[in-house]
Structure formats: structure tokens, C-alpha cells
Amino acid sequence: MFESLVQAFRQAIVNFRTELHRGDPPEIAEPSLRAMARDVALMAARYEMLKAQARATTTEAEGEDQKAETCLRRLELAREIGDEETARVAAGFQERHLRRRGLLTEKAKLFEREARDREVELEEMKDRFRETLRAWETSSTDPGPSGGA
């Protein structure tokens, strides 16, 4: 489980670096455009991180589900041989694992919901950045009302 979380974070970093340089002009001289590009890259990194957290939390919830199933099998076996103490302990652990699974499932859904919200926000930010960049490029190449002379 921990390894999948580490892998998810590594992928988020790779995606962040890719997003940071995607579509950037070779040189952005305007400080406000650089700031906008940084904001877009940070939002992209947050979005990727949320997706990674959702995946890792879902994996963790699945692990709790497997542990609960193991406890159920132990409970049934203990009852078959009349070992009520082991059955009681297994039932307690099964309940804990099911409770954790429920919490982790809710947590994963919240991460997914937040990721969807961030994705919409990210696309809006990218659109604004592109529009601003086009306007800046147009204004920096436009000779103005004097006709360039």
C-alpha cells in the first residue's frame, strides 16, 4: 500500500513537470505572464496530487476490505471449533476493518470530488492564460497607431 502511494506521488511529480513546460513559449519575458504560468503549473500539480491521493486511498480501502474478509474467515473457523474467545477477537477486528474501509471509501470519494473541481478550475486557468498570452503577443508585435514609423 505504501509503495503504491510513493508511486502515485512520483507520477504526480512527473505530471507536474510535464504540465509546467507544456505549451509554454520559449521565453516569457512578462512577469505577470510568468506568474500566471506558475499558477497554472501549481494548480496542475495539486490536481495530479489529488488524483494520486484518491487512488492511494482507494487501494488502502481495498486492503481493509481484504483484512475484514480474513477476520470473517477466522471468526467462522473459531466458531466451528467452539473457540468463543478467538471468535470475539476476530469479530472485533472485522468491525474495525469494515469501519476503516467505510471511512477510506468516503475519503477517496472526497479526493475525487475535489480533483474534479480542481480540473474544471485548471482548464479555466489554462484558457485565461492562453487568452492573455495571445493578447500580450498581439500587443507586443502590434506597431501601434503610428504605423511603426
C-alpha positions in Angstrom: 0.0 0.0 0.0 2.8 2.4 0.9 4.6 1.6 -2.3 1.6 2.4 -4.4 1.3 5.8 -2.6 5.0 6.5 -3.3 4.5 5.5 -6.9 1.4 7.8 -7.2 3.4 10.8 -5.7 6.3 10.1 -8.2 3.8 10.1 -11.0 2.3 13.4 -9.8 5.7 15.0 -9.8 6.4 13.8 -13.4 3.0 15.1 -14.4 3.7 18.4 -12.7 7.0 18.8 -14.6 5.3 17.9 -17.9 2.4 20.4 -17.2 4.9 23.1 -16.2 6.5 23.2 -19.6 3.6 22.2 -21.8 2.6 24.9 -24.3 5.0 27.5 -22.8 6.5 29.9 -25.2 10.3 29.6 -25.3 10.7 32.7 -23.3 8.1 34.5 -21.2 9.6 37.9 -20.5 6.4 39.5 -19.0 6.5 38.9 -15.2 2.7 38.7 -15.0 2.6 36.0 -17.6 5.3 34.1 -15.8 3.2 34.3 -12.6 0.2 33.1 -14.4 2.2 30.2 -15.9 3.4 29.3 -12.4 -0.1 29.4 -11.0 -1.3 27.1 -13.8 1.6 24.7 -13.1 0.8 24.7 -9.4 -2.9 24.0 -10.0 -1.9 21.2 -12.3 0.3 19.7 -9.6 -2.5 20.0 -7.0 -4.9 18.3 -9.4 -2.4 15.4 -10.0 -1.8 15.1 -6.3 -5.5 14.8 -5.5 -5.9 12.1 -8.2 -2.9 10.2 -6.7 -4.4 10.6 -3.2 -7.7 9.3 -4.4 -6.1 6.2 -6.0 -3.9 5.5 -2.9 -6.9 5.9 -0.6 -9.0 3.5 -2.7 -6.2 1.0 -2.6 -6.0 1.3 1.1 -9.7 0.8 1.5 -9.5 -2.3 -0.6 -6.8 -3.6 1.7 -9.1 -3.0 4.7 -11.8 -5.0 2.9 -9.4 -7.9 2.4 -8.4 -7.8 6.1 -12.1 -7.8 7.1 -12.7 -10.9 5.0 -9.7 -12.6 6.6 -11.2 -11.8 10.1 -14.6 -13.2 9.0 -12.9 -16.4 7.9 -11.1 -16.6 11.3 -14.4 -15.9 13.1 -16.2 -18.7 11.3 -13.3 -21.1 11.9 -13.2 -20.2 15.6 -17.0 -20.8 16.0 -16.7 -24.1 14.2 -14.2 -25.4 16.8 -16.0 -23.7 19.7 -13.3 -21.1 20.4 -15.5 -18.2 21.5 -12.6 -16.0 22.7 -10.9 -16.1 19.3 -14.3 -15.6 17.6 -14.9 -12.5 19.8 -11.5 -11.1 18.9 -11.9 -11.8 15.2 -15.3 -10.1 15.2 -13.9 -7.0 16.9 -11.1 -6.8 14.3 -13.5 -7.4 11.5 -15.6 -4.5 12.7 -12.6 -2.2 12.9 -11.5 -3.1 9.3 -15.0 -2.5 8.0 -15.3 0.8 9.7 -11.9 1.9 8.3 -12.9 0.7 4.9 -16.0 2.9 5.1 -14.0 5.9 6.1 -11.4 5.4 3.5 -14.0 5.0 0.8 -15.6 8.3 1.8 -12.2 9.9 1.9 -11.4 8.6 -1.6 -14.7 10.0 -2.9 -13.9 13.4 -1.4 -10.5 13.4 -3.1 -12.1 12.5 -6.4 -14.7 15.3 -6.0 -12.1 17.8 -5.1 -10.0 16.6 -8.1 -13.0 17.2 -10.4 -13.4 20.7 -9.1 -9.7 21.4 -9.5 -9.8 20.0 -13.0 -12.5 22.5 -14.0 -10.6 25.3 -12.3 -7.4 24.2 -14.1 -9.0 24.3 -17.5 -10.4 27.8 -16.8 -6.9 28.9 -15.7 -5.3 27.5 -18.9 -7.9 29.2 -21.1 -7.3 32.5 -19.4 -3.5 32.1 -19.7 -3.8 31.3 -23.4 -6.0 34.3 -24.0 -3.7 36.6 -22.0 -0.7 35.2 -23.8 -2.3 35.8 -27.2 -3.3 39.3 -26.2 0.2 40.0 -25.0 1.8 38.6 -28.1 -0.5 40.7 -30.3 0.2 43.9 -28.4 3.9 43.3 -28.4 4.0 42.8 -32.2 1.5 45.5 -33.0 3.4 48.6 -34.1 0.6 50.8 -32.7 -1.3 53.8 -34.2 1.8 55.4 -35.6 2.2 52.6 -38.1 5.6 51.6 -36.8 7.4 54.7 -38.1 
